[in-house]
Amino acid sequence: MNQPRRSSSLAPRRAARAVAALGAAALLLTACGSGDDSKGTKDSQGTSAAKGSGTRTVKDATGRAVRVPAHPQRVVTLTQEDLDAVLALGVKPVGITNGQGLNKPPAYLADKVKGVDVVGNLLQPVMDKVVAAKPDLILAGDMQDEQVLKQLREITPATLVTMAPADDWKLSFRGIGNAVNKLDKANEVISEHESAAKAAGAKLGENKGAEVSIVRWNPDGPSWMEKKQFASGVALEMGLKRPKAQSKDGNAHTPSLSLEKIDEIDGDWLFLSTLTSDGEKALKDVQSKPAYKNLNAVKKKHAVTVDGSVWSTRGGPLASEVVVKDISKALGGS
């Protein structure tokens, strides 16, 4: 089963899961106990780090030890999740990638990255552009292409894989916060999000505790999101529920369903997103079909279209704000 955001062969995903126990937790835990290197430790080239050199050693989401600047000044992000995280921490990157399937950054972050150089597409950096950005830290998301990682590390050894397949957004966010030496800030942001989600859920009136279906429409049909997927997690934090048919304890999405199984996407409320123009067309086409019109959520006019670049990803603190606002607006909260 694929992850919500990117599709790829299952073999690399399964292999990566073998090290997921290290994951962002390794990055996080190493950071908790490390500050500026100050005891003459040696780097990968055998050079001693002088006291006060301004570097720290952390582990990335694969368990790899990486020397990073104590206070990075020129950060390049290769995924939306990395970008969301650093912006939430008050760090403006010098290089970013476009959103999934887009030739521009995700809409919900666009205003925050005006003037920032785009160095490629999602997980597909153009190396000359990365070099031109002069990064002192590269956040490489869930990059699994070792050849690309090798090239990035030649640009700067401070290149970190920030996500393992099983990591949720909070774990990854704490790891990124640690990598940029802002772990306390990351914990603060998460606490504020959790309080805001709970408060928003309490304002939903008659829709408190409603069952919300969270669906991505693909070119070949709908997929519902499992309970630990990002947007689902936000909904649960708001005190909402998932339909019984969607009560699966995972962080991915189902294979695309046929119209014969479309009942699986029903709920008190139905949140629909797409990630591609083909998916958008498929959703538009199905909305005229009886199987879709007969869904209870559709009959009640409780079907809401939302931004797939927010709802159908691994998420982050800024994306979580959007999900809370979307749900509150739809269900009648303030």
Residue frames relative to the residue before (quaternion, step in Angstrom):
aa qw qx qy qz dx dy dz
M 1.0000 0.0000 0.0000 0.0000 0.00 0.00 0.00
N 0.4232 -0.7413 0.4670 0.2310 3.54 -0.81 0.95
Q 0.5379 -0.5691 0.5029 0.3660 3.50 -1.29 0.33
P 0.6671 -0.5515 0.3131 0.3908 3.60 -1.11 0.61
R 0.7731 0.4254 -0.2362 0.4069 3.54 0.83 -0.82
R 0.8296 0.1153 -0.0252 0.5457 3.57 0.71 -1.03
S 0.2808 -0.7388 0.5820 0.1911 3.54 -1.02 0.72
S 0.1229 0.7626 -0.6267 0.1033 3.54 -1.07 0.79
S 0.6771 -0.4596 0.3405 0.4630 3.59 -1.23 0.10
L 0.5582 -0.6411 0.4153 0.3239 3.55 -1.12 0.71
A 0.5853 0.6260 -0.3842 0.3433 3.60 0.99 -0.70
P 0.6849 0.4509 -0.3223 0.4730 3.66 0.77 -0.86
R 0.6158 0.5492 -0.3528 0.4412 3.58 1.03 -0.74
R 0.6815 0.4846 -0.2978 0.4605 3.57 0.88 -0.96
A 0.6301 0.5242 -0.3375 0.4630 3.56 1.03 -0.76
A 0.6580 0.5126 -0.3148 0.4529 3.55 0.97 -0.86
R 0.6081 0.5709 -0.3614 0.4167 3.58 1.06 -0.68
A 0.5747 0.6044 -0.3791 0.4009 3.55 1.18 -0.53
V 0.7436 0.3339 -0.2128 0.5387 3.58 1.17 -0.52
A 0.3837 0.7563 -0.4685 0.2475 3.58 1.24 0.11
A 0.5699 0.5925 -0.3945 0.4106 3.58 1.14 -0.50
L 0.6058 0.5000 -0.3519 0.5090 3.55 1.21 -0.50
G 0.1748 0.8792 -0.4332 0.0935 3.50 0.90 -1.15
A 0.7804 -0.2715 0.2508 0.5043 3.48 -1.25 -0.61
A 0.5293 0.6225 -0.4178 0.3973 3.57 1.20 -0.39
A 0.6302 0.5244 -0.3393 0.4612 3.57 1.02 -0.75
L 0.6379 0.5222 -0.3167 0.4692 3.53 0.98 -0.90
L 0.6771 0.5083 -0.2831 0.4506 3.54 0.94 -0.94
L 0.7199 0.4694 -0.2764 0.4302 3.55 0.67 -1.07
T 0.6241 0.5261 -0.3559 0.4549 3.56 1.01 -0.71
A 0.6627 0.5247 -0.3115 0.4342 3.53 0.98 -0.87
C 0.6031 0.5858 -0.3706 0.3946 3.55 0.99 -0.73
G 0.7837 0.3375 -0.1792 0.4896 3.56 0.99 -0.72
S 0.6868 0.4766 -0.2907 0.4654 3.59 1.18 0.19
G 0.0818 -0.7624 0.6391 0.0606 3.50 -1.11 0.70
D 0.7746 -0.2205 0.1911 0.5611 3.58 -1.01 -0.67
D 0.4825 -0.6338 0.5106 0.3237 3.55 -1.01 0.81
S 0.0471 0.8448 -0.5272 0.0787 3.59 -0.69 0.99
K 0.6730 0.5048 -0.3001 0.4497 3.57 1.22 0.19
G 0.6158 -0.5893 0.3487 0.3898 3.54 1.09 0.58
T 0.2530 0.7723 -0.5425 0.2125 3.60 1.04 0.65
K 0.4206 -0.7180 0.5002 0.2394 3.55 -1.19 0.53
D 0.4009 -0.6965 0.5383 0.2537 3.54 -1.09 0.73
S 0.7618 -0.3975 0.2515 0.4454 3.58 -1.34 -0.02
Q 0.6990 0.4331 -0.2775 0.4968 3.59 1.20 -0.37
G 0.5936 -0.6097 0.3496 0.3921 3.55 1.29 0.23
T 0.4992 0.6504 -0.4289 0.3792 3.58 1.24 0.19
S 0.4205 -0.7094 0.5032 0.2584 3.56 -0.81 0.95
A 0.3386 -0.7130 0.5758 0.2133 3.51 -1.06 0.79
A 0.3561 -0.7547 0.5137 0.1993 3.54 -0.56 1.16
K 0.6312 -0.5270 0.4073 0.3974 3.50 -1.25 0.52
G 0.8195 0.1865 -0.1580 0.5183 3.56 -0.91 0.95
S 0.3247 0.7867 -0.4792 0.2147 3.60 1.19 0.40
G 0.4497 -0.7199 0.4387 0.2952 3.56 1.22 -0.30
T 0.6094 0.5032 -0.3928 0.4703 3.59 1.04 0.67
R 0.1691 -0.7483 0.6335 0.1004 3.50 -1.33 0.45
T 0.2943 -0.7281 0.5822 0.2106 3.56 -1.21 0.42
V 0.0117 0.7797 -0.6245 0.0438 3.54 -0.80 1.07
K 0.3726 -0.6766 0.5673 0.2856 3.55 -1.30 0.12
D 0.3715 -0.7249 0.5298 0.2365 3.54 -0.99 0.81
A 0.7581 -0.4256 0.2576 0.4216 3.59 -1.29 -0.03
T 0.6456 0.4706 -0.3323 0.5013 3.58 1.28 -0.02
G 0.5646 -0.5960 0.3815 0.4248 3.57 1.30 -0.14
R 0.4663 0.6822 -0.4371 0.3552 3.58 1.28 0.10
A 0.3699 -0.7130 0.5505 0.2274 3.59 -0.90 0.93
V 0.0195 -0.8105 0.5830 -0.0533 3.55 -0.77 1.08
R 0.3260 -0.7149 0.5853 0.2001 3.57 -0.97 0.90
V 0.0174 -0.8066 0.5897 -0.0374 3.57 -0.71 1.08
P 0.5900 -0.5479 0.4315 0.4068 3.59 -1.18 0.40
A 0.5488 -0.6114 0.4512 0.3483 3.58 -1.06 0.71
H 0.7893 0.0657 -0.0192 0.6102 3.56 1.08 -0.73
P 0.2164 -0.8212 0.5135 0.1229 3.61 0.21 1.26
Q 0.2307 -0.7917 0.5571 0.0981 3.55 -1.01 0.88
R 0.7892 0.2023 -0.0818 0.5740 3.58 1.12 -0.66
V 0.0191 0.8342 -0.5440 0.0883 3.54 0.12 1.38
V 0.1312 -0.7541 0.6394 0.0724 3.55 -1.05 0.88
T 0.1467 -0.7897 0.5921 0.0657 3.59 -0.88 0.95
L 0.2545 -0.8045 0.5250 0.1113 3.57 -0.93 0.91
T 0.7478 0.2555 -0.2083 0.5763 3.60 1.27 0.06
Q 0.6517 -0.5084 0.4016 0.3943 3.51 -1.33 0.34
E 0.6458 0.5385 -0.3251 0.4328 3.57 0.97 -0.83
D 0.6331 0.5108 -0.3235 0.4834 3.58 1.03 -0.79
L 0.6584 0.5162 -0.3013 0.4574 3.56 0.96 -0.90
D 0.6289 0.5325 -0.3197 0.4676 3.56 0.91 -0.95
A 0.6805 0.5195 -0.2900 0.4278 3.57 0.86 -1.01
V 0.7183 0.4466 -0.2874 0.4494 3.58 0.70 -1.01
L 0.6192 0.5331 -0.3517 0.4568 3.59 1.04 -0.68
A 0.6482 0.5161 -0.3148 0.4630 3.58 1.00 -0.81
L 0.6918 0.4561 -0.2620 0.4947 3.57 1.22 -0.52
G 0.5586 -0.6374 0.3736 0.3770 3.56 1.29 0.11
V 0.5436 0.5889 -0.4067 0.4386 3.58 1.22 0.42
K 0.1750 -0.7782 0.5942 0.1034 3.59 -0.68 1.05
P 0.3394 -0.7739 0.4939 0.2048 3.60 -0.52 1.10
V 0.4373 -0.6802 0.5201 0.2748 3.55 -1.30 0.30
G 0.7871 0.1146 -0.0827 0.6005 3.58 1.29 -0.14
I 0.0251 -0.7988 0.5999 -0.0362 3.57 -0.97 0.91
T 0.3532 -0.6986 0.5618 0.2677 3.56 -1.31 0.08
N 0.6100 -0.5495 0.4256 0.3805 3.54 -1.28 0.35
G 0.5984 -0.5647 0.4314 0.3699 3.54 -1.28 0.34
Q 0.6842 -0.4875 0.3411 0.4218 3.57 -1.25 0.32
G 0.8454 0.0792 -0.1010 0.5184 3.55 -0.78 1.09
L 0.6332 0.5334 -0.3244 0.4574 3.58 1.26 0.19
N 0.3348 -0.7027 0.5775 0.2463 3.54 -1.30 0.28
K 0.7010 0.3238 -0.2445 0.5866 3.53 1.24 0.63
P 0.6381 -0.5154 0.3796 0.4278 3.60 -1.20 0.23
P 0.6545 -0.4936 0.3794 0.4290 3.61 -1.22 0.38
A 0.5917 -0.6315 0.3738 0.3337 3.57 -0.93 0.94
Y 0.6898 0.5130 -0.3046 0.4101 3.58 0.90 -0.86
L 0.7121 0.3988 -0.2489 0.5215 3.59 1.28 -0.26
A 0.4205 0.7686 -0.4303 0.2176 3.57 1.27 -0.30
D 0.6780 0.5044 -0.3052 0.4390 3.59 0.86 -0.91
K 0.6858 0.5023 -0.2775 0.4475 3.57 1.13 -0.60
V 0.7540 0.3575 -0.2023 0.5126 3.60 1.22 -0.29
K 0.2570 0.7688 -0.5410 0.2241 3.57 1.14 0.54
G 0.8123 0.2481 -0.2025 0.4875 3.53 -0.90 0.97
V 0.5645 0.5820 -0.3975 0.4297 3.60 1.27 -0.10
D 0.4826 -0.6905 0.4597 0.2811 3.58 -0.86 0.95
V 0.3068 -0.7135 0.6022 0.1848 3.56 -1.07 0.85
V 0.1782 -0.8304 0.5245 0.0596 3.59 -0.63 1.12
G 0.8014 -0.1545 0.0808 0.5721 3.58 1.24 0.30
N 0.5945 -0.5306 0.4460 0.4076 3.52 -1.31 -0.32
L 0.7627 -0.3860 0.2587 0.4499 3.54 -1.32 0.21
L 0.8494 -0.0631 -0.0196 0.5236 3.58 -0.66 1.20
Q 0.6497 0.4477 -0.3258 0.5209 3.58 1.22 0.49
P 0.0002 -0.8435 0.5368 -0.0189 3.57 0.53 1.13
V 0.3449 -0.6701 0.6133 0.2365 3.53 -1.22 0.63
M 0.4225 -0.7744 0.3998 0.2490 3.55 -0.26 1.27
D 0.6226 0.5393 -0.3547 0.4423 3.61 0.96 -0.74
K 0.6693 0.4930 -0.2976 0.4694 3.56 1.04 -0.79
V 0.6150 0.5227 -0.3471 0.4776 3.57 1.09 -0.66
V 0.6298 0.5294 -0.3270 0.4649 3.58 0.96 -0.85
A 0.6670 0.5196 -0.3000 0.4418 3.58 0.91 -0.95
A 0.6383 0.5361 -0.3275 0.4449 3.59 1.13 -0.58
K 0.2555 -0.8146 0.4825 0.1957 3.60 1.31 -0.29
P 0.1122 0.8412 -0.5234 0.0767 3.61 0.78 0.96
D 0.2292 -0.7223 0.6232 0.1934 3.53 -1.25 0.50
L 0.7661 0.1279 -0.1191 0.6185 3.58 1.35 0.04
I 0.0827 -0.7779 0.6221 0.0315 3.59 -0.88 0.98
L 0.1698 -0.7611 0.6209 0.0796 3.56 -0.83 1.07
A 0.1598 -0.8682 0.4698 0.0077 3.53 -0.26 1.38
G 0.5047 -0.6896 0.4256 0.2975 3.60 1.13 0.51
D 0.7227 -0.3749 0.3069 0.4928 3.55 -0.91 -0.96
M 0.1162 0.8253 -0.5369 0.1310 3.57 1.07 0.79
Q 0.0780 -0.8123 0.5779 0.0129 3.55 -0.84 1.04
D 0.5270 0.6228 -0.4070 0.4108 3.58 1.29 -0.07
E 0.3186 -0.7958 0.4845 0.1742 3.58 -0.24 1.27
Q 0.6105 0.5487 -0.3599 0.4435 3.59 1.07 -0.59
V 0.6574 0.4872 -0.3067 0.4863 3.55 0.98 -0.85
L 0.6430 0.5194 -0.3282 0.4573 3.59 0.95 -0.82
K 0.6224 0.5404 -0.3396 0.4531 3.59 1.02 -0.77
Q 0.6633 0.4967 -0.3030 0.4706 3.57 0.94 -0.86
L 0.6469 0.5164 -0.3201 0.4609 3.57 0.98 -0.81
R 0.6739 0.4975 -0.2968 0.4585 3.58 0.98 -0.82
E 0.5899 0.5387 -0.3694 0.4748 3.57 1.23 -0.34
I 0.6208 0.5148 -0.3335 0.4883 3.56 1.20 -0.53
T 0.7463 -0.1784 0.0977 0.6338 3.55 1.06 -0.85
P 0.4656 -0.6804 0.4866 0.2889 3.59 -0.83 0.93
A 0.6217 0.5329 -0.3349 0.4661 3.58 1.23 -0.44
T 0.3266 0.7072 -0.5353 0.3267 3.53 0.58 1.29
L 0.0597 -0.8370 0.5434 -0.0240 3.56 -0.59 1.16
V 0.3297 -0.6437 0.6505 0.2320 3.52 -1.17 0.75
T 0.1922 -0.8538 0.4792 0.0667 3.58 -0.47 1.17
M 0.7781 0.2654 -0.1477 0.5497 3.60 1.23 -0.21
A 0.1847 -0.7156 0.6596 0.1369 3.52 -1.16 0.74
P 0.6971 -0.5243 0.2804 0.4006 3.62 -1.09 0.60
A 0.7536 0.4022 -0.2289 0.4669 3.59 0.95 -0.77
D 0.4860 0.6875 -0.4299 0.3261 3.60 1.24 -0.08
D 0.3042 -0.7119 0.5904 0.2282 3.58 -1.05 0.72
W 0.7116 -0.4991 0.2730 0.4122 3.56 -1.23 0.36
K 0.6337 0.5433 -0.3475 0.4271 3.60 1.03 -0.66
L 0.6434 0.5119 -0.3204 0.4705 3.56 0.99 -0.79
S 0.6653 0.4911 -0.2992 0.4762 3.57 0.92 -0.91
F 0.6497 0.5305 -0.3135 0.4453 3.56 0.98 -0.88
R 0.6432 0.5006 -0.3283 0.4775 3.59 0.98 -0.77
G 0.6383 0.5286 -0.3270 0.4542 3.58 1.01 -0.77
I 0.6581 0.4846 -0.3049 0.4889 3.57 0.98 -0.83
G 0.6204 0.5408 -0.3374 0.4569 3.55 1.02 -0.79
N 0.6420 0.5112 -0.3108 0.4795 3.56 1.05 -0.76
A 0.6551 0.5384 -0.3159 0.4255 3.58 0.93 -0.90
V 0.7437 0.3411 -0.2103 0.5351 3.60 1.07 -0.67
N 0.5111 -0.6927 0.3826 0.3355 3.57 1.31 0.42
K 0.5806 0.5484 -0.3857 0.4619 3.54 1.03 0.87
L 0.1388 0.8347 -0.5204 0.1147 3.57 0.99 0.84
D 0.6293 0.5312 -0.3429 0.4519 3.59 0.96 -0.77
K 0.6422 0.5152 -0.3099 0.4755 3.55 1.01 -0.83
A 0.6342 0.5332 -0.3314 0.4513 3.60 0.96 -0.82
N 0.6630 0.4952 -0.3063 0.4705 3.58 0.92 -0.86
E 0.6261 0.5377 -0.3220 0.4639 3.55 1.07 -0.75
V 0.6509 0.5166 -0.3081 0.4632 3.59 0.95 -0.91
I 0.6549 0.5079 -0.3144 0.4629 3.59 0.94 -0.87
S 0.6439 0.5199 -0.3199 0.4612 3.59 0.94 -0.86
E 0.6562 0.5053 -0.3079 0.4683 3.58 0.96 -0.85
H 0.6322 0.5283 -0.3294 0.4611 3.59 1.00 -0.79
E 0.6781 0.5007 -0.3043 0.4437 3.58 0.81 -0.97
S 0.6506 0.5031 -0.3135 0.4746 3.58 1.01 -0.78
A 0.6646 0.5093 -0.3019 0.4558 3.58 0.97 -0.87
A 0.6445 0.5187 -0.3223 0.4600 3.60 1.00 -0.82
K 0.6586 0.5051 -0.3073 0.4655 3.58 0.94 -0.88
A 0.6624 0.5059 -0.3018 0.4628 3.58 0.95 -0.87
A 0.6519 0.5103 -0.3171 0.4627 3.58 0.98 -0.83
G 0.6448 0.5301 -0.3170 0.4503 3.58 1.00 -0.79
A 0.6493 0.5324 -0.3126 0.4441 3.56 1.08 -0.71
K 0.6855 0.4865 -0.2720 0.4684 3.58 1.25 -0.37
L 0.4875 0.7123 -0.4038 0.3033 3.59 1.25 0.11
G 0.4022 -0.7566 0.4552 0.2421 3.60 1.22 0.13
E 0.8495 -0.0813 0.0808 0.5149 3.55 -0.88 -0.99
N 0.6715 0.4914 -0.3015 0.4656 3.59 1.23 -0.29
K 0.3541 0.7178 -0.5149 0.3070 3.59 1.23 0.25
G 0.8336 0.1859 -0.1467 0.4990 3.55 -0.90 0.93
A 0.3682 0.7428 -0.4889 0.2715 3.61 1.23 0.24
E 0.4551 -0.6533 0.5281 0.2953 3.56 -1.27 0.45
V 0.0845 -0.8123 0.5770 0.0104 3.56 -0.64 1.14
S 0.2508 -0.7433 0.6074 0.1252 3.52 -0.92 1.01
I 0.1210 -0.7943 0.5944 0.0329 3.58 -0.84 1.00
V 0.0320 0.8470 -0.5136 0.1336 3.53 -0.33 1.34
R 0.1753 -0.7273 0.6501 0.1328 3.53 -1.13 0.72
W 0.2472 -0.7709 0.5688 0.1452 3.57 -0.82 0.98
N 0.1833 -0.7889 0.5841 0.0533 3.51 -0.66 1.22
P 0.6915 -0.4633 0.3301 0.4451 3.61 -1.18 0.21
D 0.7648 0.3376 -0.1884 0.5154 3.61 1.12 -0.67
G 0.8018 -0.2717 0.1280 0.5166 3.59 1.14 0.45
P 0.6415 -0.5653 0.3729 0.3604 3.59 -1.30 0.13
S 0.1210 -0.7425 0.6526 0.0897 3.54 -1.28 0.58
W 0.2275 -0.7687 0.5734 0.1688 3.59 -0.84 0.85
M 0.4868 -0.6934 0.4702 0.2470 3.51 -1.15 0.77
E 0.4714 -0.6781 0.4928 0.2741 3.54 -1.02 0.83
K 0.7278 -0.5074 0.2611 0.3804 3.57 -1.26 0.49
K 0.7409 0.4004 -0.2392 0.4833 3.60 1.03 -0.67
Q 0.4019 0.6807 -0.5019 0.3510 3.58 1.23 0.18
F 0.7200 -0.5186 0.2642 0.3778 3.54 -1.12 0.78
A 0.7429 0.4059 -0.2535 0.4681 3.63 0.51 -1.14
S 0.6076 0.5464 -0.3468 0.4604 3.57 1.08 -0.67
G 0.6439 0.5296 -0.3194 0.4504 3.56 0.96 -0.83
V 0.6352 0.5180 -0.3256 0.4713 3.57 1.02 -0.79
A 0.6456 0.5223 -0.3192 0.4566 3.59 0.95 -0.89
L 0.6582 0.5018 -0.3103 0.4677 3.58 0.96 -0.84
E 0.6242 0.5324 -0.3368 0.4620 3.59 1.05 -0.71
M 0.6585 0.4904 -0.2967 0.4876 3.58 1.20 -0.53
G 0.5706 -0.6179 0.3710 0.3935 3.59 1.28 0.06
L 0.4855 0.6501 -0.4396 0.3853 3.58 1.25 0.25
K 0.3539 -0.7262 0.5526 0.2052 3.56 -1.30 0.26
R 0.3757 -0.6730 0.5769 0.2705 3.51 -1.34 0.19
P 0.5844 -0.5725 0.4273 0.3848 3.61 -1.08 0.59
K 0.6268 -0.5650 0.3762 0.3826 3.59 -1.09 0.67
A 0.6436 0.5373 -0.3275 0.4356 3.58 1.00 -0.77
Q 0.7339 0.3914 -0.2145 0.5120 3.58 1.23 -0.46
S 0.4471 0.7061 -0.4422 0.3255 3.58 1.25 0.32
K 0.3169 0.7281 -0.5381 0.2828 3.56 0.49 1.21
D 0.3671 -0.7820 0.4750 0.1676 3.53 -0.69 1.17
G 0.4546 0.6526 -0.4869 0.3612 3.57 0.31 1.28
N 0.4155 -0.7135 0.5021 0.2573 3.57 -1.27 0.04
A 0.5744 0.5676 -0.3817 0.4497 3.57 1.20 0.54
H 0.4485 -0.6476 0.5168 0.3351 3.57 -1.15 -0.60
T 0.5831 -0.5944 0.4235 0.3568 3.54 -1.22 0.45
P 0.5922 -0.4862 0.4630 0.4456 3.56 -1.26 0.10
S 0.6373 -0.5337 0.3816 0.4043 3.59 -1.17 0.48
L 0.3319 -0.7655 0.5273 0.1603 3.55 -0.92 0.97
S 0.4515 -0.6438 0.5399 0.3005 3.55 -1.22 0.52
L 0.6685 -0.4896 0.3672 0.4226 3.58 -1.27 0.24
E 0.5917 0.5822 -0.3657 0.4208 3.58 1.15 -0.57
K 0.7502 0.3495 -0.1993 0.5247 3.60 1.16 -0.51
I 0.3226 0.7999 -0.4665 0.1959 3.57 1.25 0.26
D 0.5174 0.6459 -0.4145 0.3784 3.59 1.22 -0.39
E 0.5673 0.6200 -0.3790 0.3874 3.60 1.15 -0.52
I 0.6994 0.4647 -0.2872 0.4610 3.60 1.12 -0.49
D 0.4941 0.6779 -0.4309 0.3327 3.60 1.23 0.00
G 0.1147 0.7712 -0.6205 0.0842 3.54 -1.29 0.41
D 0.6907 -0.4037 0.3382 0.4956 3.58 -1.23 -0.15
W 0.7710 0.0582 -0.0144 0.6341 3.53 1.14 -0.81
L 0.1861 -0.7838 0.5881 0.0716 3.54 -1.08 0.77
F 0.1015 -0.7868 0.6083 0.0247 3.57 -0.63 1.18
L 0.1013 -0.8277 0.5514 -0.0239 3.54 -0.56 1.27
S 0.0255 0.7912 -0.6106 0.0224 3.56 -0.94 0.88
T 0.1664 -0.7432 0.6347 0.1307 3.53 -1.35 0.27
L 0.2927 -0.7610 0.5506 0.1792 3.57 -1.25 0.39
T 0.7769 0.2390 -0.1330 0.5671 3.58 1.21 -0.36
S 0.6315 -0.5267 0.4014 0.4033 3.55 -1.25 0.34
D 0.6184 0.5378 -0.3447 0.4578 3.61 1.09 -0.64
G 0.6449 0.5065 -0.3123 0.4797 3.55 1.05 -0.77
E 0.6300 0.5339 -0.3226 0.4626 3.56 1.02 -0.80
K 0.6551 0.5025 -0.3062 0.4739 3.59 0.99 -0.84
A 0.6453 0.5224 -0.3217 0.4553 3.59 0.97 -0.86
L 0.6462 0.5080 -0.3212 0.4703 3.59 1.00 -0.78
K 0.6486 0.5169 -0.3168 0.4601 3.57 0.93 -0.86
D 0.6562 0.5235 -0.3064 0.4489 3.58 0.98 -0.87
V 0.7023 0.4820 -0.2852 0.4395 3.60 0.87 -0.93
Q 0.5819 0.6240 -0.3719 0.3656 3.59 1.12 -0.53
S 0.6616 0.4727 -0.3126 0.4910 3.59 1.26 -0.18
K 0.5867 0.6043 -0.3551 0.4055 3.58 1.28 -0.12
P 0.6100 -0.5943 0.3849 0.3558 3.62 -1.05 0.75
A 0.6223 0.5629 -0.3543 0.4127 3.61 0.95 -0.83
Y 0.6746 0.4679 -0.2860 0.4941 3.57 1.02 -0.77
K 0.6779 0.5155 -0.2951 0.4332 3.57 0.86 -0.95
N 0.6723 0.5144 -0.2934 0.4442 3.58 1.18 -0.55
L 0.4549 0.6637 -0.4681 0.3653 3.60 1.22 -0.01
N 0.5512 -0.6418 0.4205 0.3276 3.58 -0.92 0.90
A 0.6455 0.5251 -0.3264 0.4484 3.57 0.97 -0.84
V 0.6544 0.5023 -0.3115 0.4716 3.57 1.04 -0.77
K 0.6380 0.5323 -0.3266 0.4505 3.58 0.94 -0.86
K 0.7157 0.4374 -0.2408 0.4884 3.58 1.04 -0.80
K 0.3980 -0.7134 0.4622 0.3450 3.55 1.35 -0.10
H 0.4273 0.6838 -0.4599 0.3718 3.50 1.05 0.93
A 0.4842 0.6259 -0.4594 0.4035 3.60 1.15 0.52
V 0.0634 -0.8233 0.5624 -0.0437 3.55 -0.61 1.22
T 0.2785 -0.7505 0.5762 0.1649 3.58 -0.88 0.96
V 0.0423 -0.8065 0.5890 -0.0290 3.58 -0.82 1.06
D 0.6485 -0.5478 0.3857 0.3614 3.55 -1.33 0.32
G 0.3774 -0.7574 0.4919 0.2045 3.57 -0.54 1.18
S 0.6215 0.5476 -0.3539 0.4343 3.60 1.10 -0.57
V 0.6643 0.4119 -0.2981 0.5478 3.57 1.33 -0.06
W 0.7729 0.4170 -0.2024 0.4332 3.56 0.61 -1.19
S 0.7736 0.3678 -0.1831 0.4825 3.59 1.02 -0.68
T 0.5638 0.5770 -0.3906 0.4434 3.57 1.12 0.69
R 0.6629 -0.4783 0.3803 0.4326 3.56 -1.29 -0.17
G 0.4443 -0.7714 0.3803 0.2508 3.54 1.31 -0.15
G 0.0372 -0.7596 0.6492 0.0120 3.47 -1.44 -0.03
P 0.7311 -0.4478 0.2727 0.4366 3.59 -1.22 0.12
L 0.6776 0.4680 -0.3099 0.4751 3.61 0.95 -0.75
A 0.6263 0.5157 -0.3332 0.4805 3.58 1.06 -0.69
S 0.6272 0.5424 -0.3460 0.4390 3.58 1.02 -0.73
E 0.6017 0.5516 -0.3567 0.4545 3.59 1.08 -0.65
V 0.6458 0.5199 -0.3146 0.4622 3.57 1.00 -0.84
V 0.6561 0.5124 -0.3161 0.4550 3.59 0.91 -0.89
V 0.6412 0.5144 -0.3255 0.4671 3.60 0.92 -0.86
K 0.6726 0.4933 -0.2971 0.4648 3.60 0.91 -0.89
D 0.6443 0.5249 -0.3251 0.4512 3.60 0.96 -0.84
I 0.6756 0.4830 -0.2945 0.4728 3.58 0.90 -0.93
S 0.6570 0.5173 -0.3152 0.4488 3.57 0.91 -0.90
K 0.6589 0.5044 -0.3123 0.4625 3.58 0.95 -0.81
A 0.6934 0.4897 -0.2812 0.4476 3.57 0.88 -0.92
L 0.7729 0.3795 -0.1841 0.4741 3.57 0.87 -0.99
G 0.6208 -0.6144 0.3165 0.3702 3.56 1.28 0.24
G 0.4470 0.6735 -0.4790 0.3423 3.56 1.17 0.37
S 0.6043 -0.5629 0.4134 0.3834 3.56 -1.28 0.12
